[in-house]
Amino acid sequence: MKTISLPISELKPALTGLSKVINLKSGLPVLQHIKVERTTEGWIALTGTDLDSFATMRFEHPAEGPATAMLIPYDQLLQITKNCAKDEHIHIESTPDGPLIKFALADKFGESKVKPIPLEQFPQTPLIKADAFPLPPELRRSIHEAMDCASVDSSRYVLNGTFIDASNPKANYIVGTDGRHLYSANSFTLPLKNSVIIPNHKFLEWKEFNADGEWQLKVDDKSVQLSSRRWQFVSKQIEGNYPDWRAPIPNPTDAKTSIIIPPAKLEALIKLIQRMPCHDDEKHRTIGLAWSQGHLHLLGKDTTEEPWVRVPVPDVTGEGPEVTIFLDRRYLIKALEFGLNSISLTDPVAPLRFHSQGKQMIVMPLRQEAEHNQAPANPPPAPVVATIAPTAAEEQPQPPPPMQTPIKELAPSAGTTSPALTTDKPESKPALETALVQVESIKAGFREAINNLTKLGDSIRHAMREQKTSEKEVHNVRQTLRSLQSVRI
C-alpha cells in the first residue's frame, strides 16, 4: 500500500492555483481531476490541466516512499481541505479498490473513497527539451502590461496573447494590442530563435505565482513553459501570424506637441481623471486633453447636451501648438499606471503616443460630434473608435476631426471648490463643412463593415479550432473505451 502525505498549509494554496487551470465543466471527467504524485526523488507534485494548459505545483520538502501517482477529483479534495486546520495533514492511499483519502476526525481518522480512473487517461504534460533562461523583473513587468492590453475577443484569437517579437535578435519587443490601443516595450535580448505568442491566462496573473521567485522561460515550436521556484505552467503557443504591430505607431519625428507629466504627479492625476464627469459611461468613457497657452486641461461633461468642463492639470510642462484630442479615459489611466509620463500629439485625429524609457502605448482617438442643437437634418452615425490596422497593407481608418462644442473654463482658485465658470458660444458650421463631415462618416461606416468581415473570418477560424479540440476529446474517449473493451475478467 502506497501513501502520500499532504500538508494542509501547502495544499490549500496549491488547489487555489490549480483551480485557474482545471475545467470543472469539461465533458471529460479526467479533466476534473488532479494528478497527485511522488517522484523517484521523493518530490510531491500536484498537476491540473484543461488539455491546452498544464499547471504543476511541487511541495517544499521531499518525502520518503516509492514513486506513485493517483488521480483525485478536485472538488472532493477541496471539500475535505476546507474543513482541515493548517497544521494538519491528509493522507492519500493507493488501495486495490481505488485511492482513499484519510483525514483527521476528532481523535480518529475519517475516510473518503475515490472513484478510480485509470492514470493513463490523464494527459501527459508536454516536455520541452530547450534550455530555460531567466526573465528579469522589468521584462516580467512588461509581459504583464502587454497582457493587460491584449484582446479578449475570441474572434481575434491571435491577439489573445503577449507577442515576443524576436525578428531583431539584438532588440526583442514585448507587444500586446486589442486593435484600439497597443503596448510595446523594447531593449530586451532573449535567446529566442523565433517569435513567440504567449497565450494570456488567468494563472499568469495569479499573485502567488508572481510572488514565487524568479520566472524561467522555455520555448519550443509548439509549447511555452513559465516556471517559478515551485510552480510550472506549460501551454500551447497561439498559432498564426501576429499582425504588423509597427504599422499604426506614429513616427516620433512627426509629433508636433509634446507634454511631460512629472512621475511624482501621476497618481494624483489618475485620481483626478477618475473624478472627471463622464457623459458616455456606457460607451467610450470619453475624456479630452487640451493643450493651450502652455497649460494642459482635462475635458469632461455629465451629459451630451452640456458644454465641456475644463479642469487644469498643474505641474505639467510641454511645447508645441495648441491641440485638443479625445480618448477613452480607461486607456489614459492605464498608460499613466504603467508610468508612461510623456505624451506626443500630432493632430486631433492621429493616434496618441504615451512613452517612457523604451515603453510606449499607442491609443486611437475618439471622434466627437457636434452639439445636439447643431445637428444637421441627416445626422451622421454615432461616434466610432478607429481600430488599429491588423496588417501594414490595410488602410488606417481616419475619423473626421472633432467638431468643437462650447467649453466651460474651470479656472484654478486657491482654497475653493467652486471655481468660476465662463462659457464660449459655439461657432456655426457652413453647409459644405457639415456635408464633408457626413461624407467622412459614411467612409468610416464602410471601413467598419470591412472590419466586421475580418472579425467574421476570425470567428470561423476559431470555430474550426474548437471543432478540432472536440474531435480530439472524442478520440481520447474512444481510445479509453477500446482499452476497457480489451480488459478480460
C-alpha positions in Angstrom: 0.0 0.0 0.0 1.4 3.4 -1.1 0.6 6.5 0.9 1.2 10.2 0.0 1.0 12.7 2.9 -0.1 16.3 2.0 0.4 19.2 4.5 -2.8 21.4 4.5 -0.6 24.6 4.7 0.7 23.8 1.2 -2.3 22.0 -0.2 -4.7 24.9 0.1 -2.7 27.4 -2.0 -1.9 24.6 -4.4 -5.6 24.0 -5.0 -6.2 27.7 -5.5 -3.7 27.8 -8.2 -4.8 24.6 -9.9 -8.4 25.9 -10.0 -7.3 28.6 -12.5 -6.4 25.8 -15.0 -8.9 23.0 -14.3 -12.1 23.0 -16.3 -14.8 21.6 -13.9 -17.4 21.8 -16.7 -15.5 19.7 -19.1 -17.2 16.7 -20.7 -14.2 14.6 -19.9 -14.3 13.5 -16.2 -10.5 13.1 -16.1 -10.1 16.8 -16.6 -11.9 17.4 -13.4 -9.2 15.5 -11.5 -5.7 16.4 -10.4 -2.7 14.1 -10.5 -1.1 13.6 -7.1 2.3 12.0 -7.5 5.6 11.3 -5.6 8.6 11.2 -7.9 11.5 8.8 -7.6 13.5 11.6 -5.9 10.7 11.9 -3.3 9.2 15.2 -4.5 5.4 15.5 -4.2 3.7 17.3 -7.0 0.1 18.2 -8.0 -0.9 18.7 -11.6 -4.1 20.1 -13.2 -4.9 20.6 -16.9 -7.6 21.7 -19.4 -5.8 20.0 -22.3 -4.3 23.2 -23.6 -2.6 24.3 -20.4 -0.9 22.5 -17.5 -0.1 23.8 -14.0 2.1 21.8 -11.6 3.0 22.7 -8.0 5.9 21.0 -6.2 5.8 20.8 -2.4 8.6 22.3 -0.3 10.2 19.2 1.0 10.7 15.7 -0.4 9.1 12.7 1.4 10.1 9.1 1.8 8.4 6.4 -0.1 8.3 4.7 -3.5 7.3 6.6 -6.6 3.5 6.6 -7.2 0.7 8.6 -8.8 -3.1 8.8 -8.3 -6.0 10.8 -9.8 -8.1 12.6 -7.2 -11.3 14.6 -8.0 -10.6 18.3 -7.4 -13.9 19.0 -5.8 -13.6 16.1 -3.4 -10.1 17.1 -2.3 -11.1 20.8 -2.0 -14.1 19.9 0.2 -12.0 17.9 2.6 -9.3 20.5 2.7 -11.7 23.3 3.7 -12.6 21.5 6.9 -8.9 20.9 8.0 -6.6 23.2 10.0 -3.4 24.5 8.5 -1.2 22.3 10.8 -2.9 19.1 9.8 -2.1 16.6 7.0 -4.3 14.4 4.8 -3.1 11.1 3.5 -3.9 9.6 0.1 -3.5 5.8 0.0 -3.5 3.6 -3.0 -5.7 0.5 -2.5 -6.9 -2.3 -4.8 -10.4 -0.6 -4.8 -9.0 2.8 -5.7 -7.5 5.8 -3.9 -8.6 6.5 -0.3 -8.4 9.9 1.4 -7.8 9.9 5.1 -8.1 13.0 7.3 -8.2 13.8 11.0 -11.6 13.4 12.6 -11.5 14.1 16.3 -9.1 11.6 17.8 -9.5 9.2 14.8 -9.2 9.2 11.1 -12.0 9.8 8.7 -12.0 8.2 5.2 -13.3 9.3 1.8 -13.3 6.8 -1.0 -12.4 7.9 -4.5 -13.9 6.5 -7.7 -10.9 5.2 -9.6 -9.9 6.5 -13.0 -7.0 4.9 -14.9 -3.9 7.1 -14.6 -3.3 6.6 -18.4 -6.3 8.8 -19.2 -4.6 11.8 -17.7 -3.0 13.9 -20.5 0.8 14.0 -20.5 2.4 17.4 -19.7 4.4 18.5 -22.8 8.1 18.0 -22.3 10.1 21.0 -23.6 13.7 20.0 -24.2 15.1 23.5 -24.7 17.2 25.2 -22.1 15.4 27.5 -19.7 16.5 31.1 -19.3 15.6 33.7 -16.6 13.2 36.6 -17.2 14.4 39.9 -15.4 11.8 41.7 -13.3 11.5 44.5 -15.8 10.8 42.0 -18.6 8.2 40.2 -16.5 6.5 43.5 -15.7 6.4 44.3 -19.4 4.8 40.9 -20.1 2.0 41.7 -17.6 1.5 45.2 -19.0 1.2 43.7 -22.5 -1.3 41.1 -21.3 -3.4 43.9 -19.9 -3.6 45.5 -23.4 -4.2 42.2 -25.3 -7.6 41.4 -26.8 -10.2 39.2 -25.1 -12.2 38.8 -28.3 -12.2 35.1 -29.2 -12.8 36.1 -32.9 -9.4 37.7 -32.9 -7.6 34.8 -31.2 -4.1 35.7 -32.5 -4.4 38.9 -30.4 -5.3 37.0 -27.2 -1.7 36.8 -26.1 1.5 38.5 -25.5 3.8 38.7 -28.5 7.6 38.4 -28.0 9.0 39.8 -31.3 12.4 38.2 -31.9 12.7 39.3 -35.5 15.6 41.5 -34.4 18.0 39.3 -32.3 19.5 42.4 -30.6 16.3 44.1 -29.7 13.3 42.0 -28.8 9.9 43.6 -28.2 7.1 42.7 -25.9 3.8 43.6 -27.6 0.1 43.5 -26.7 -2.9 45.0 -28.5 -6.7 44.7 -28.9 -6.9 46.9 -32.0 -7.8 50.1 -30.1 -4.7 50.5 -28.1 -1.2 49.0 -28.4 1.6 48.5 -25.9 5.2 47.7 -26.7 8.4 47.5 -24.7 11.9 47.0 -26.1 15.6 46.8 -25.0 15.3 43.1 -24.3 17.7 40.4 -25.7 16.4 36.9 -25.2 17.9 33.6 -26.6 15.0 33.0 -28.9 15.3 31.8 -32.5 11.7 32.6 -33.4 9.0 35.0 -32.1 6.5 33.6 -29.6 2.9 34.4 -28.7 2.2 33.5 -25.1 -1.5 33.0 -24.5 -3.0 35.2 -21.8 -4.1 33.0 -18.9 -5.5 34.0 -15.6 -2.9 31.7 -13.9 -0.2 34.0 -15.1 -1.9 36.9 -13.3 -2.3 35.0 -10.0 -0.4 36.8 -7.3 1.0 33.7 -5.7 2.7 32.6 -8.9 4.1 36.1 -9.3 5.4 36.1 -5.8 7.1 32.7 -6.0 10.5 33.8 -7.1 12.2 34.4 -10.5 10.5 33.3 -13.7 12.2 30.9 -16.1 11.1 30.6 -19.7 11.3 27.6 -22.0 10.1 27.5 -25.6 9.9 25.0 -28.4 8.0 25.0 -31.7 4.6 24.3 -30.1 4.6 25.0 -26.4 5.9 27.6 -23.9 6.8 27.0 -20.3 6.9 29.5 -17.5 8.2 28.3 -14.1 9.0 29.8 -10.7 10.5 28.3 -7.6 7.7 25.8 -7.0 5.2 26.3 -9.9 5.4 25.3 -13.5 2.9 26.5 -16.2 3.0 24.9 -19.7 0.7 25.9 -22.5 0.4 25.7 -26.3 1.6 28.7 -28.2 -1.0 30.7 -30.1 -0.7 29.7 -33.7 -0.8 32.2 -36.5 1.0 35.3 -37.8 0.8 38.3 -35.5 -0.2 41.5 -37.3 2.3 44.1 -38.3 2.1 45.9 -35.0 4.5 48.6 -36.1 2.1 49.9 -38.8 -0.1 52.1 -36.5 2.8 53.6 -34.5 3.2 57.2 -35.4 6.7 58.4 -36.4 8.1 60.2 -33.3 9.5 62.9 -35.5 6.0 63.8 -36.7 4.9 64.8 -33.2 4.1 68.5 -33.0 3.1 68.8 -29.4 5.0 67.2 -26.5 3.6 67.0 -22.9 5.6 65.8 -19.9 4.0 64.9 -16.6 6.2 64.6 -13.5 6.4 61.0 -12.4 5.5 62.0 -8.8 2.3 63.5 -10.0 0.9 60.5 -11.9 -1.0 59.0 -9.0 -2.7 62.4 -8.3 -3.6 62.8 -12.0 -5.1 59.3 -12.1 -7.4 60.2 -9.2 -8.4 63.5 -10.9 -9.3 61.6 -14.1 -11.4 59.2 -12.2 -13.4 62.1 -10.7 -14.0 63.8 -14.0 -17.6 63.8 -15.2 -18.4 61.3 -18.0 -21.3 61.6 -20.4 -20.9 58.3 -22.1 -20.1 55.9 -19.3 -21.7 53.0 -21.2 -19.6 53.5 -24.3 -16.1 55.0 -24.5 -15.9 57.0 -21.2 -14.6 59.9 -23.2 -12.2 62.4 -21.8 -10.4 65.3 -23.5 -6.9 66.5 -23.4 -6.5 70.2 -24.3 -3.0 71.8 -24.7 -3.5 75.6 -24.8 -1.2 78.5 -23.9 1.3 76.3 -22.3 -1.2 74.5 -20.0 -2.9 71.1 -20.0 -6.6 70.8 -19.3 -8.9 67.8 -18.9 -12.2 68.0 -20.6 -15.4 66.2 -19.4 -19.1 66.7 -19.1 -22.1 65.0 -17.4 -24.5 64.8 -20.4 -24.1 65.0 -24.1 -26.0 68.3 -24.3 -23.8 70.1 -21.8 -20.7 72.1 -22.7 -17.2 70.6 -21.9 -15.8 71.5 -18.5 -12.1 72.3 -18.4 -10.0 71.3 -15.4 -6.4 72.4 -15.3 -3.6 69.9 -14.6 -0.9 71.5 -12.5 2.9 71.0 -12.8 2.8 69.8 -16.4 5.4 71.0 -18.9 5.3 70.9 -22.7 5.8 72.6 -26.0 4.1 72.8 -29.4 1.0 74.2 -31.0 -2.4 74.1 -29.3 -4.4 70.9 -29.8 -7.5 69.2 -28.3 -7.9 65.5 -28.6 -10.4 63.0 -27.1 -9.8 59.4 -26.0 -11.1 56.6 -23.7 -10.2 57.5 -20.2 -9.5 53.9 -19.4 -6.6 53.9 -21.8 -5.4 57.2 -20.4 -5.4 55.8 -16.8 -3.7 52.6 -18.0 -0.9 54.5 -19.6 -0.3 56.6 -16.5 -0.4 53.5 -14.3 2.4 52.0 -16.5 4.5 55.1 -15.8 4.2 56.5 -19.3 4.5 60.2 -18.4 5.4 61.6 -21.8 2.6 62.3 -24.4 3.3 63.1 -28.0 0.5 64.5 -30.2 0.4 65.1 -33.9 -3.2 66.4 -34.5 -6.7 65.7 -33.2 -7.3 62.6 -35.4 -3.8 61.0 -35.2 -3.0 58.3 -32.6 -1.7 59.4 -29.2 1.7 58.1 -28.1 2.4 57.7 -24.4 6.0 56.7 -23.8 8.9 56.5 -21.2 12.2 54.6 -21.2 11.7 52.2 -24.0 8.0 51.5 -23.3 5.1 53.1 -25.3 1.3 52.8 -25.7 -0.5 53.9 -28.8 -4.1 54.9 -28.3 -6.6 55.7 -31.1 -8.5 59.0 -30.5 -12.3 59.3 -30.4 -14.3 61.4 -32.8 -16.7 64.0 -31.2 -19.9 65.0 -32.9 -21.5 68.5 -33.0 -23.7 69.6 -30.2 -27.3 68.2 -30.3 -28.9 71.5 -31.2 -26.5 71.9 -34.1 -27.0 68.5 -35.6 -27.8 68.6 -39.4 -31.0 67.4 -40.9 -29.5 64.0 -41.7 -27.1 63.4 -38.7 -24.0 61.2 -39.2 -23.7 57.9 -37.4 -22.8 57.6 -33.8 -19.1 58.2 -32.8 -16.9 55.3 -33.6 -13.4 54.3 -32.5 -11.0 53.7 -35.3 -9.2 50.3 -34.9 -5.5 49.7 -35.3 -4.9 48.0 -38.6 -4.0 44.3 -38.3 -1.6 44.4 -41.2 0.5 47.1 -42.9 -1.4 46.6 -46.1 -4.7 47.6 -44.6 -5.7 51.2 -44.8 -5.5 53.0 -41.4 -9.0 54.3 -40.5 -9.0 58.1 -40.2 -12.1 59.5 -38.5 -13.2 63.1 -39.3 -11.8 65.8 -37.0 -13.7 66.5 -33.7 -16.3 69.2 -34.0 -16.0 71.9 -31.4 -18.6 72.3 -28.7 -18.7 75.1 -26.1 -16.2 74.6 -23.3 -16.6 75.9 -19.8 -13.4 77.2 -18.3 -12.7 75.9 -14.8 -10.2 78.5 -13.5 -7.9 77.4 -10.7 -8.6 79.1 -7.5 -6.8 78.5 -4.2 -8.8 77.2 -1.3 -12.1 76.9 -3.1 -14.1 74.0 -4.6 -16.4 76.1 -6.7 -14.3 77.8 -9.5 -15.8 80.5 -11.7 -17.2 79.3 -15.0 -17.1 81.1 -18.3 -18.8 79.8 -21.5 -17.8 80.3 -25.1 -20.5 80.4 -27.7 -20.3 77.7 -30.4 -19.5 78.7 -33.9 -22.0 77.8 -36.6 -20.6 75.4 -39.3 -21.0 76.1 -43.1 -23.2 73.7 -45.0 -20.3 72.4 -47.1 -18.3 71.5 -43.9 -21.3 69.7 -42.5 -21.7 67.7 -45.7 -17.9 66.9 -45.6 -18.4 65.5 -42.1 -21.3 63.3 -43.4 -19.1 62.0 -46.2 -16.3 61.1 -43.8 -18.8 59.4 -41.6 -20.1 57.3 -44.5 -16.5 56.3 -45.3 -15.9 55.3 -41.7 -19.0 53.1 -42.0 -17.6 51.3 -44.9 -14.3 50.7 -43.0 -16.3 49.4 -40.1 -18.1 46.9 -42.4 -14.7 45.7 -43.7 -13.5 45.3 -40.1 -16.7 43.3 -39.3 -16.0 40.9 -42.3 -12.5 40.4 -40.9 -13.9 39.6 -37.5 -16.3 37.1 -39.1 -13.4 35.3 -40.8 -11.6 35.2 -37.4 -14.7 33.7 -35.8 -14.9 31.0 -38.5 -11.3 30.1 -37.9 -11.9 30.0 -34.1 -14.9 27.7 -34.6 -12.7 25.3 -36.7 -10.1 25.2 -33.9 -12.9 24.4 -31.3 -14.1 21.6 -33.7 -10.6 20.1 -33.8 -10.4 20.2 -30.0 -13.8 18.4 -29.7 -12.6 15.8 -32.2 -9.5 15.3 -30.1 -11.6 14.8 -26.9 -13.8 12.3 -28.7 -10.7 10.4 -30.0 -9.4 10.2 -26.4 -12.8 8.8 -25.2 -12.8 6.2 -28.0 -9.2 5.1 -27.0 -10.4 4.7 -23.4 -13.3 2.6 -24.5 -11.1 0.4 -26.6 -8.7 -0.1 -23.7 -11.7 -1.0 -21.5 -13.1 -3.5 -24.1 -9.7 -5.2 -24.2 -9.8 -5.9 -20.4 -10.7 -9.5 -19.7 -12.1 -10.7 -16.4 
